[in-house]
Amino acid sequence: MCWGFNMKWIMLCWVLMANQSWGFDPMAPPGYQQPKSVNAPASKSKQSKPKYVLRQIVIREDRKSAVINGYVMNEGGYIKGARVTRISANEVVLQLANKQKILRLKPDIARIRQ
């Protein structure tokens, strides 16, 4: 009798832990979004464009890097389907299909130069 009662609690806890609606994951990397539920319908009517947020630019003698959406990117690298074509002191140029997107540092975000 006692074993059956404990087994019910174990199964209940397992079902609750398997549920993805518990919310925020504190160990997730910056910019990570939890995948939508398997049962949620996908909205095809509104296609959201990828968002790119430039946080920092680091320029060294041998390499130029930029932090975009929390990832360190070098010239020639790819992020969300866009190629990083040029990194300068204040901006990063991305190539998306046949279009260019220019990301500029905002004044309130610190720049790092070494």
Helices and strands as residue ranges (DSSP letters): H 2-18, G 20-22, E 54-59, E 64-68, E 71-74, E 78-79, E 82-87, E 91-96, E 99-104
